[in-house]
Amino acid sequence: MSTTVNVDITRYTYRVTWSAEDEEYLATCLELPSLSWLAESQEDALAGLRELIADTVQDMRDNHEQVPEPLSSRAYSGKFNLRIGEHLHRKLAMEAAEEHLSLNQYVVRRLTNAS
């Protein structure tokens, strides 16, 4: 989270999906997951959510609260820690060795191919 006042909400990560339960389009935002908007069209759902987010971000600024930074603007180190069981660790290490790769290279390859 950032205290930056000049966050551009158009850079937030939006998604509009059909909600069979509500029989309307549902707009959501990854940076503010507690907010959503339902509408009869995709365009109206997105427009409604963006207006709600603009009001919410302004309220957050007025109350000196931290405004979420867009995911696309955040810096990532390229590292994260992962805990796995001993059995899976051994299995992956063996598979990496069979391919003459380090465990890190093997896991990165597997993750890249999975996406």
KAZI-V656680 format. One record per pair of residues at least 12 apart in sequence whose C-alpha atoms are under 8 Angstrom apart, sorted by the first residue. I is the first residue (numbers start at 1). J is the second residue. If there is no record, write none. Layout:
i:I j:J
i:I j:J
This chain:
i:1 j:66
i:1 j:67
i:1 j:68
i:1 j:69
i:2 j:66
i:2 j:67
i:2 j:68
i:2 j:69
i:3 j:65
i:3 j:66
i:3 j:67
i:3 j:68
i:4 j:66
i:4 j:67
i:4 j:69
i:5 j:61
i:5 j:67
i:7 j:67
i:7 j:68
i:7 j:69
i:7 j:70
i:8 j:70
i:9 j:50
i:9 j:53
i:9 j:54
i:9 j:70
i:10 j:50
i:11 j:70
i:11 j:72
i:12 j:29
i:12 j:30
i:12 j:31
i:12 j:69
i:12 j:70
i:12 j:71
i:12 j:72
i:13 j:29
i:13 j:30
i:13 j:31
i:13 j:70
i:13 j:71
i:13 j:72
i:14 j:27
i:14 j:28
i:14 j:29
i:14 j:30
i:14 j:46
i:15 j:27
i:15 j:28
i:15 j:29
i:16 j:28
i:16 j:42
i:16 j:45
i:16 j:46
i:17 j:42
i:24 j:38
i:24 j:39
i:24 j:40
i:24 j:41
i:25 j:38
i:25 j:39
i:25 j:40
i:25 j:41
i:25 j:42
i:25 j:45
i:26 j:38
i:26 j:39
i:26 j:42
i:26 j:45
i:27 j:42
i:27 j:45
i:27 j:46
i:27 j:49
i:28 j:49
i:31 j:68
i:31 j:69
i:31 j:70
i:31 j:71
i:32 j:68
i:35 j:49
i:35 j:52
i:35 j:53
i:36 j:49
i:37 j:49
i:92 j:106
i:92 j:107
